[in-house]
Amino acid sequence: MAGNVDPLHAAEAAAPEAVDITPAIEWIDSDDFAFCQPGESGRFEVKFMEMYGIQPEGTIEFFSGAPDYLEVTPDGKWTAKKEGQIPVGYTCTYSKETLEAFRKKFPGADLQSREEPSSILVSVSPICSVFRLYNPNSGEHVFTTDRNERKVLAALGWKAEQIAWNTRAENSTPVRRLYNPNTGDHHYTMDEREVQYLTSVGWNLDQTVLFSGGEKDVPVYRCYNPNAATGTHHFTTNETEYNYLVEAGWKPEGIAFYGTSSDRVSTLNPAEPKPADHD
């Protein structure tokens, strides 16, 4: 009949547009807690990701799936206690102003948000990350396992790059870090004769920040730039990067020491029930 509207289509036409505004968060320096050791502590630094041209604001609260292994406060402070892979959950709540901004952006729309908490997995183990930073002014790379040093250097203008490799102290050989106060250069070696020579010509023994894997697990290659005043040596587990630098004129020096494979991390998830024993 002319002028009649199908009730189903009429309902669909009248239904408001559904817009998904489920919060998404960005982890700042997520490498900082990729691996953490028992006794270490830190804080999750996160922020809401931009959505539909709006920068959301609100609260993000955290909780641990296994507090006896990894204690986490609602505001994101964490303390590692025992080895395992622990899920860390979090819930997000938008501010009143953010919700109003979404309503203004999508007038009359059905704003939908999934309510279930999201989670990440944090590994507590004897393994720790070796962070790599780059100084764009001197061309030097520095390597450290110290999270605080990484943050301080990044604040001073060093570029935080990827995790260089993983290391562990137990059953390992110390890798010495030395510092040249005249050039600002750093050097890494587990050769005590090289340590003695460099300190005799003015280098300072910095601190033991790395270890060489006793099982010769992941090779860390070393090459030398004869034309540079700083950043004269570079260390990498990436054989392609090593070969590229050698082709560009760096002198190959082979394997300097060894890192530890991340597959040696405990896969125990204490938040999951253990399978029942069978006779």
Number of C-alpha atoms within 10 A of each C-alpha: 4 4 5 7 10 9 9 9 10 11 11 11 10 9 12 13 14 12 13 13 17 15 21 14 15 12 13 11 16 11 16 23 22 15 19 24 20 17 11 13 16 16 14 17 14 14 17 18 14 14 14 10 8 12 12 23 19 15 13 18 15 21 22 24 21 19 19 13 22 28 20 25 14 14 15 20 15 22 22 26 19 21 21 23 24 27 21 23 17 19 16 20 16 17 13 10 12 16 17 13 15 19 14 11 13 15 13 12 16 15 17 11 11 10 11 11 13 16 16 11 16 19 26 29 21 18 24 25 28 24 22 21 21 19 17 11 8 14 13 20 23 22 23 19 19 15 16 12 13 22 14 11 16 16 11 10 13 20 16 19 13 13 17 19 22 22 24 23 16 13 11 18 16 21 21 20 21 20 19 18 11 9 12 13 20 23 23 24 20 18 13 12 9 13 19 12 11 17 14 10 9 12 21 16 17 14 12 16 17 29 24 27 23 16 11 14 13 20 20 22 21 21 22 18 18 11 9 13 13 17 20 18 21 21 23 18 18 15 12 10 13 23 14 12 17 16 11 10 13 21 16 17 14 13 15 18 26 25 26 24 16 15 7 10 18 15 14 14 19 18 16 11 7 9 6 6 5 4 3
